[in-house]
Amino acid sequence: MLNGWSLGLFLIALAVGPNAFAQGKPYEGLPEKLGSVDFPISCSAAAQQQFTRGIALYHSYYWPEARKAFAAAAQADPTCAMAPWGLAIVEIGNAFTWPLRGKALVEGQQAVQRAKALGPKTTRERDYINAVENFFADADKVPARTRQLAYELALEKMTRDYPKDTEAVIFHAHVQSANFDPNDKKYTNQLKAAETLERLFVELPDHPGVAHYLIHSYDFPPLAQRGLKAAQRYRNIAPSAPHALHMPSHTFTRLGYWEDSISSNVAVLKISPDIVNRLHSLDYMVYAYLQLGQDSAADRILAELRADTKKIEGDTLFAAAFALAAIPARIATERGQWSGAAKLTLTPDELAFGWQQFPHAQAITVYARGLGAARSGDAAGARVAIAELTRLKQGMVEGGLRYWADQTDIQIKAVDAWALRAEGKPEEALRMMRSAADHEDATDKAAVTPGPIKPAREMLGEMLLEAKQPSAALVEFEIAMAKEPGRLRAALGAARAAAAAGDRDKARSHYAQVAKLFERADAGHPELAQVKTALAQ
C-alpha cells in the first residue's frame, strides 16, 4: 500500500447482492463493484475520485467506461496531467493482444502530448507519463516489439524508484507477463510476473488487476491449475465489469470446466451491451457447448452472432473480428461438417467493418474452408485455400504479426496434410500432419481464443485412425487430451482408437469420459447412441 502518501485507500463500491443476476437488468440500482485501487495523484479531490475509478476499470479492461472516467477527471480538474495519461493507457488496450494498430496509436500519442503539455506536478507523475510515451513514440518508425519492451523497462525502473507504489508494480507485472516470447516454453516472463502478483494476491485480495493478470499469466495448459484461485476470486472482486466475469472462463477452459465457463460468459451477456465483450464471450461459450455435445446451443449462438454483426462499427477490436470468424468455423469443424466448412465465407456485414485490418482473423475462415475441401475429397479446393493462407501469412510477416504468421503456418501444414491424403499420398500426409502437430505443441494459444479451431494433434490421431493405425492414433489422442483436458473430439477419438486396437479397458475408460461430457448433451446428438452402446457392452 502507499502508506507514505497522504491519500489513502479508495474503495470502489460495496458487495453486490446474491440475486443480482436474476434481475432484468443486473446491478441496476445496486452499488457498483469494481474492486479496491490505491493510486493517489496531485489533482483535485473530484478528479482523484474519477481517476481512481478509471484505474479500476482499466484493470478489468472495461475500456468504454474507463475512457469516460478519465475524461470526467479531466473535466473536474483541467490542470490534471494524469487524466490524459489515463486516456493514453486506455488506447493501449489489452496488452495480451499486442501489437497495437490503427488510430489507437495516434490517439494514444496525442493523449501523452496533452499530459506533457499540462505539466505533471510531481516527479512520479512525470515518470508515469514518460513511461507510456515509450509505447507510442515514433510508432510509424519504431517496431512494435521495441516500443513494448521500452515501456516494460520504464515501468520496471519505476518499481525501483518508487518501491511503495503498488500500482507501478502491478502495471509492470501486467506488461511483463504480456511481453512474453511465444516460443519460450519455460514461461519465463509469465512466471516472473506471477511471482510478484502472487505476493500481492495475499496483500491486496480485492485488487482487480492482481487477480486478472494472474489468470493471464497462467493461461497456458501446464500452468492453468495455478490460476484457479484467482479465477474463482476475480469474478467476485469486480462483478460490475464484464471482463471480470468473462476472464475466469480462460482458466475454466484450460481445465475443461465447461459448465463454469458457460456460466461465466452468460453473466457477461446479462450485464454488457458492448459488442466486443459479447462476441468474445460467445466464442468461449460455443467452444464449451461443443465439448458438452450441446450443439443446439452453439447453433443458437451462431444465429445471435449474425444479428450482432450488424451492430459492429468500423474500428472494432480484433477480439470481435476473431470471434466472427472463429464461431462458424468451430461449429463446422468440431462437428465434422466438412461440406459446410468448405463453403464458409464472409457475409457482407462482416466485410463492411474493415475485415482487411485483421488478416489473422481472415485466415480462420480460409483455414476452415481448406479443411472442409480436403476432407470432402476436394484436393484442388484445399490447394486454393493453401495459396490464400500463404498470401495472408506473408502479410502478417510484413505487418510484424509474428505470432499469427506462425499460427497460419500451422494451418497451412494441416490443410496440406489432408490435401495430400485426398491426393492418395497417405504417408506424406501423416508426415505433414505430424509436423503441424509438433509445430502447434511448440507454441501456445493467444488470449483471444479458447483454443485452436481444430487442434493439429487431434487431427493427427484422426488421420492415423483412418489409416487403420489405431494404437498409434490412441497415443496421439491421449497426448492431445493431456494438453487440452475435456475436449470431446479427443476423448471420443481415444475411445474409438482403443476399441479398434482391442484395448477394452482404455476404450471403456475413454467412453466413460465422453459419457460424462454428454450428461446434458442434446438428445439427438449423433454420437450419443454410440457411446451408450459402447458402455453397455
VOPA-477463 format. One line per field, with one value per residue (C-alpha): chain; x, y negated, z; residue in one letter. Coordinates in steps of 0.25 Angstrom, whole numbers, always signed. Each point is the difference from the previous one (the first is absolute). Layout:
<recs>
ch: [A/...]
u: [X/...]
v: [Y/...]
w: [Z/...]
aa: [A/...]
</recs>
This chain:
<recs>
ch: [A/A/A/A/A/A/A/A/A/A/A/A/A/A/A/A/A/A/A/A/A/A/A/A/A/A/A/A/A/A/A/A/A/A/A/A/A/A/A/A/A/A/A/A/A/A/A/A/A/A/A/A/A/A/A/A/A/A/A/A/A/A/A/A/A/A/A/A/A/A/A/A/A/A/A/A/A/A/A/A/A/A/A/A/A/A/A/A/A/A/A/A/A/A/A/A/A/A/A/A/A/A/A/A/A/A/A/A/A/A/A/A/A/A/A/A/A/A/A/A/A/A/A/A/A/A/A/A/A/A/A/A/A/A/A/A/A/A/A/A/A/A/A/A/A/A/A/A/A/A/A/A/A/A/A/A/A/A/A/A/A/A/A/A/A/A/A/A/A/A/A/A/A/A/A/A/A/A/A/A/A/A/A/A/A/A/A/A/A/A/A/A/A/A/A/A/A/A/A/A/A/A/A/A/A/A/A/A/A/A/A/A/A/A/A/A/A/A/A/A/A/A/A/A/A/A/A/A/A/A/A/A/A/A/A/A/A/A/A/A/A/A/A/A/A/A/A/A/A/A/A/A/A/A/A/A/A/A/A/A/A/A/A/A/A/A/A/A/A/A/A/A/A/A/A/A/A/A/A/A/A/A/A/A/A/A/A/A/A/A/A/A/A/A/A/A/A/A/A/A/A/A/A/A/A/A/A/A/A/A/A/A/A/A/A/A/A/A/A/A/A/A/A/A/A/A/A/A/A/A/A/A/A/A/A/A/A/A/A/A/A/A/A/A/A/A/A/A/A/A/A/A/A/A/A/A/A/A/A/A/A/A/A/A/A/A/A/A/A/A/A/A/A/A/A/A/A/A/A/A/A/A/A/A/A/A/A/A/A/A/A/A/A/A/A/A/A/A/A/A/A/A/A/A/A/A/A/A/A/A/A/A/A/A/A/A/A/A/A/A/A/A/A/A/A/A/A/A/A/A/A/A/A/A/A/A/A/A/A/A/A/A/A/A/A/A/A/A/A/A/A/A/A/A/A/A/A/A/A/A/A/A/A/A/A/A/A/A/A/A/A/A/A/A/A/A/A/A/A/A/A/A/A/A/A/A/A/A/A/A/A/A/A/A/A/A/A/A/A/A/A/A/A/A/A/A/A/A/A/A/A/A/A/A/A/A/A/A/A/A/A/A/A/A/A/A/A/A/A/A/A/A/A/A/A/A/A]
u: [+0/+4/+1/+10/-10/-11/-11/-4/-7/-12/-11/-9/-13/-6/-4/-11/-12/+0/-13/+6/+1/-15/-5/-4/+12/+11/+6/-11/-1/+10/+14/+11/+11/+13/+10/+10/+10/+10/+6/+2/+2/+3/-14/-13/-8/-11/+10/+7/-13/-3/+15/+0/-13/+7/+12/-9/-8/+13/+5/-13/+2/-13/+5/-13/-3/+15/+0/-12/+6/+14/-8/-8/+13/+5/-13/+0/+15/+4/+15/+0/+11/-3/-14/+5/+11/-12/-6/+13/+1/-14/+4/+11/-11/+1/+15/-2/-5/+12/+5/-9/-4/-8/-5/+2/+15/-3/-10/+9/+11/-9/-4/+14/+3/-11/+4/+14/-5/-8/+13/+0/+0/+9/+12/-7/-12/+11/+6/-14/-2/+14/-1/-13/+6/+10/-11/-6/+13/+3/-9/+1/+15/+3/-5/-11/+9/+10/-10/-7/+14/+3/-13/+3/+14/-5/-11/+11/+8/-12/-1/+14/-2/-13/+0/-12/-8/-8/-7/+14/+3/-14/+2/+14/-5/-11/+9/+11/-10/-5/+13/+4/+7/-10/+11/+4/-5/+6/-10/+11/-8/-13/+6/+8/-12/-9/+11/-3/-15/-1/+6/-9/-12/+2/+3/-11/-11/-10/+8/-6/+13/+8/-10/-3/+15/+3/-11/+7/+14/-5/-8/+8/-3/+12/-3/-15/-3/+8/-10/-12/-1/+2/-11/-10/+3/+1/-15/-4/+10/-5/-14/-4/+11/-4/+15/+1/-12/+6/+15/-2/-5/+14/+5/-13/+2/+15/-5/-12/-10/-11/-12/+8/+5/-14/-6/+11/-3/-15/+3/+7/-12/-9/+7/+8/-6/+14/+1/+15/-2/-13/+7/+13/-9/-9/+13/+4/-15/+0/+13/-6/-13/+6/+8/-13/-7/-10/+1/-14/+5/+12/-9/-9/+13/+3/-13/+2/+14/-6/-10/+12/+8/-9/+4/+15/+7/+12/+10/-4/+11/+7/-7/-14/+6/+6/-13/-7/+9/+2/-14/-5/+13/+0/-15/+3/+14/-3/-13/+7/-9/+10/-8/-6/+14/+5/-11/+3/+2/-2/-13/-2/-2/+13/+8/-6/+7/+14/+4/+13/+5/+1/+7/+1/-15/-2/+10/-10/-11/+10/+5/-13/-4/+13/-2/-14/+4/+11/-8/-11/+10/+2/+15/+0/-9/+9/+12/-8/-1/+14/+4/-9/+6/+14/-4/-6/+12/+9/-8/+1/+15/+1/-9/+8/-10/+10/-9/-12/+9/+5/-14/-3/+12/-6/-14/+7/+7/-13/-8/+12/+0/-15/+2/+12/-9/-11/+10/+3/+13/-2/+14/+3/-13/+4/+14/-6/-11/+10/+9/-13/-2/+14/+0/-13/+5/+12/-9/-11/-14/-2/-9/-11/-3/-5/+8/+4/-12/+4/+13/+10/+4/-15/+0/+13/-8/-12/+9/+7/-13/-5/+13/-3/+11/-9/+11/+8/-12/-3/+13/-2/-14/+5/+11/-11/-9/+12/+2/-15/-8/-15/+1/-12/+7/+13/-7/-10/+12/+8/-12/-2/+15/+1/-12/+6/+14/-7/+3/-13/+4/+4/-11/-10/+7/+0/-14/-4/+7/-8/-13/+4/+1/-13/-8/-8/+2/-11/-9/+3/+15/+5/+11/-9/-6/+14/+5/-11/+1/+15/-1/-11/+8]
v: [+0/-14/-4/-11/-8/-9/+6/+13/+12/-3/+11/+1/+5/+11/+14/+4/+7/+15/-1/-11/+9/+4/-14/-5/-10/+5/-10/-11/-8/+8/-5/+1/+10/-1/+4/-8/-9/-10/-10/-14/-11/-15/-5/-4/+9/+1/+3/+10/+8/+1/+4/+11/+5/+0/+8/+10/+1/+1/+12/+7/-4/-8/-10/-8/-3/-2/-10/-8/+0/-6/-10/-4/-1/-10/-8/+0/-5/-6/-1/+15/+6/+14/-1/+1/+10/+8/-2/+5/+13/+3/-1/+10/+10/+15/+2/+15/-4/-9/-5/-12/-5/-11/-13/+4/-2/-15/-3/+6/-8/-13/+3/+1/-13/-7/+6/-5/-14/-1/+2/+11/-5/+11/+8/+13/-5/-5/+14/+7/-9/+2/+15/+1/-10/+12/+8/-11/-8/+1/+12/-2/+2/+9/+15/+3/+10/-10/-10/+10/+4/-14/-2/+12/-4/-14/+6/+9/-12/-6/+12/-3/-15/+1/+13/-4/-3/+13/-4/-2/+14/+6/-8/+5/+15/-2/-4/+9/+12/-5/-2/+15/+7/+10/+10/+0/+13/-3/-12/-9/-13/+5/+7/-12/-8/+10/+1/-15/+1/+12/-8/-12/+10/+2/-14/-6/+10/-10/-6/+3/-1/+10/+11/-3/+0/+13/+7/-5/+4/+14/+1/+12/+15/+3/-12/-1/+7/-10/-11/+7/-8/-13/+4/+3/-13/-10/+1/-4/-11/-8/+6/-14/+2/+9/+5/+4/+9/+6/+1/+12/+8/+0/+8/+9/+3/+4/+10/+5/-6/-3/-3/-10/-6/-1/-7/-10/-5/+1/-10/-9/+0/-4/-13/-4/-7/-2/+8/+4/+6/+7/+7/+4/+6/+7/+6/+6/+5/+7/+7/+5/+4/+8/+8/+4/+4/-11/-3/-7/-11/-2/-2/-10/-8/+0/-6/-10/-3/-3/-10/-7/-1/-11/-9/+0/-13/-1/-2/+13/+7/+13/+8/-2/+3/+13/+4/-3/+10/+10/+3/+5/+7/+7/+5/+6/+6/+6/+7/+5/-8/+0/-4/-12/-4/+0/-10/-10/-14/-14/-7/-14/-5/+6/-5/-14/-3/+1/+15/-3/-6/+14/+10/+9/+1/+1/+12/+8/+0/+4/+11/+6/-1/+7/+11/+2/+1/+10/+9/+0/+5/-13/-1/-11/-9/+3/-5/-13/-2/+3/-11/-10/+4/-2/-14/-4/+6/-9/-12/+3/+2/-14/-6/+5/+10/+11/+9/+0/+3/+12/+5/-2/+9/+11/-2/+1/+13/+6/-3/+5/+13/+3/-4/+10/+11/-4/+1/+14/-3/+6/+1/-14/-5/+6/-6/-14/+1/+5/-12/-9/+6/-1/-15/-3/+7/-9/-12/-5/-5/-15/-6/-4/+15/+11/+10/+3/+1/+15/+5/+6/+11/+4/+0/+9/+10/+0/+2/+11/+7/-2/+6/+13/-3/+0/+2/-12/-8/+3/-6/-13/-2/+2/-10/-10/+3/-2/-14/-4/+8/+2/-1/+8/+4/+4/+9/+6/+2/+7/+9/+4/+3/+8/+8/+3/+3/+11/-8/+2/-6/-13/+0/+1/-11/-10/+3/-2/-14/-3/+4/-9/-12/+5/-1/-12/+2/-2/+13/+1/-2/+10/+6/+2/+13/+6/-4/+7/+12/+1/-1/+10/+11]
w: [+0/-2/+15/-2/-8/+6/-9/+6/-6/-9/+0/-12/+4/+10/-2/-10/+5/-3/-9/-9/-13/+2/-3/-13/+0/+9/+9/-3/+12/+8/+4/-11/+4/-7/+11/+8/-6/+6/-10/+6/-9/+2/-6/+6/+9/-10/-11/+9/+2/-15/-2/+10/-6/-14/+5/+6/-13/-8/+8/-4/-15/+1/-11/-3/+15/+3/-11/+6/+14/-5/-8/+12/+8/-10/+0/+15/+0/-13/+5/+4/-9/+4/-6/-14/+4/+4/-14/-6/+8/-5/-14/+3/+2/+3/+1/-3/-14/-4/-9/+0/-14/-6/+5/+15/-2/-5/+11/+11/-4/-1/+14/+5/-6/+7/+13/-2/-4/+13/+8/+10/+14/+6/-5/+2/-9/-11/+1/-3/-12/-5/+1/-8/-10/-3/-6/-9/-5/-14/-3/-14/+0/+12/+0/+10/+7/+3/+6/+8/+7/+2/+7/+9/+3/+4/+9/+6/+4/+6/+10/+4/+1/+8/+7/+8/-12/-1/-13/-7/+4/-5/-13/-2/+2/-9/-12/+4/-1/-13/-6/+0/-12/-6/-2/+15/+5/+14/+1/+6/-1/+4/+13/+4/-1/+7/+12/+2/-2/+10/+11/-3/-1/+15/+4/-9/-1/-6/-11/-14/-8/+9/-2/-14/-4/+8/-9/-12/+5/+2/-13/-5/+1/+9/+9/+0/+13/+7/-4/+5/+14/-8/-10/+12/+7/-12/-4/+15/+0/-11/-5/-6/-10/-12/-2/+15/-2/-13/+4/+9/-12/-5/+11/+0/-15/+3/+10/-7/+10/-11/+8/+8/-13/-5/+12/+1/-14/+1/+12/-10/-10/+11/+4/-12/-12/-6/-13/+2/+13/-5/-12/+8/+10/-10/-6/+13/+2/-13/+3/+13/-6/-11/+11/+7/-12/+1/-15/+0/+10/-9/-12/+8/+2/-14/-3/+10/-6/-13/+6/+8/-12/-5/+12/-1/-3/-10/+11/+8/+7/-4/+10/-7/-14/+6/+6/-13/-8/+11/+4/-13/-3/+14/-2/-14/+3/+14/-5/-13/-9/-11/-12/+9/+4/-15/-3/+12/-5/+6/+0/-6/+14/+5/-12/+2/+13/-6/+1/-8/+13/+6/-9/+12/+1/-15/+1/+9/-11/-11/+9/+3/-14/-4/+10/-5/-14/+3/+9/-11/-10/-7/+0/-11/+9/+12/-8/-3/+15/+2/-10/+7/+13/-5/-5/+13/+8/-8/+3/+15/-1/-7/+10/+12/+5/+3/+8/-9/-12/+8/+3/-15/-4/+9/-7/-14/+5/+5/-13/-8/+8/-3/-15/-1/+5/-10/-11/+4/+8/+14/+5/-5/+7/+13/+0/-3/+11/+10/-4/+2/+14/+5/-5/+7/+13/+0/+0/+9/-2/+0/+11/-10/-3/+9/-9/-14/-10/-2/+8/-9/+10/+0/-15/-1/+9/-10/-12/+7/+3/-14/-5/+9/+10/+13/+10/-6/+0/+15/+3/-7/+6/+14/-2/-5/+12/+9/-6/-2/+11/-2/-15/-6/-13/+6/+11/-11/-9/+11/+3/-14/-2/+13/-5/-13/+6/+9/+13/+7/+13/-7/-9/+12/+7/-11/-4/+15/-1/-13/+8/+11/-10/-6/+13/-6/-15/-10/+0/-15/+0/-11/+9/+13/-4/-4/+14/+7/-8/+2/+15/+0/-6]
aa: [M/L/N/G/W/S/L/G/L/F/L/I/A/L/A/V/G/P/N/A/F/A/Q/G/K/P/Y/E/G/L/P/E/K/L/G/S/V/D/F/P/I/S/C/S/A/A/A/Q/Q/Q/F/T/R/G/I/A/L/Y/H/S/Y/Y/W/P/E/A/R/K/A/F/A/A/A/A/Q/A/D/P/T/C/A/M/A/P/W/G/L/A/I/V/E/I/G/N/A/F/T/W/P/L/R/G/K/A/L/V/E/G/Q/Q/A/V/Q/R/A/K/A/L/G/P/K/T/T/R/E/R/D/Y/I/N/A/V/E/N/F/F/A/D/A/D/K/V/P/A/R/T/R/Q/L/A/Y/E/L/A/L/E/K/M/T/R/D/Y/P/K/D/T/E/A/V/I/F/H/A/H/V/Q/S/A/N/F/D/P/N/D/K/K/Y/T/N/Q/L/K/A/A/E/T/L/E/R/L/F/V/E/L/P/D/H/P/G/V/A/H/Y/L/I/H/S/Y/D/F/P/P/L/A/Q/R/G/L/K/A/A/Q/R/Y/R/N/I/A/P/S/A/P/H/A/L/H/M/P/S/H/T/F/T/R/L/G/Y/W/E/D/S/I/S/S/N/V/A/V/L/K/I/S/P/D/I/V/N/R/L/H/S/L/D/Y/M/V/Y/A/Y/L/Q/L/G/Q/D/S/A/A/D/R/I/L/A/E/L/R/A/D/T/K/K/I/E/G/D/T/L/F/A/A/A/F/A/L/A/A/I/P/A/R/I/A/T/E/R/G/Q/W/S/G/A/A/K/L/T/L/T/P/D/E/L/A/F/G/W/Q/Q/F/P/H/A/Q/A/I/T/V/Y/A/R/G/L/G/A/A/R/S/G/D/A/A/G/A/R/V/A/I/A/E/L/T/R/L/K/Q/G/M/V/E/G/G/L/R/Y/W/A/D/Q/T/D/I/Q/I/K/A/V/D/A/W/A/L/R/A/E/G/K/P/E/E/A/L/R/M/M/R/S/A/A/D/H/E/D/A/T/D/K/A/A/V/T/P/G/P/I/K/P/A/R/E/M/L/G/E/M/L/L/E/A/K/Q/P/S/A/A/L/V/E/F/E/I/A/M/A/K/E/P/G/R/L/R/A/A/L/G/A/A/R/A/A/A/A/A/G/D/R/D/K/A/R/S/H/Y/A/Q/V/A/K/L/F/E/R/A/D/A/G/H/P/E/L/A/Q/V/K/T/A/L/A/Q]
</recs>
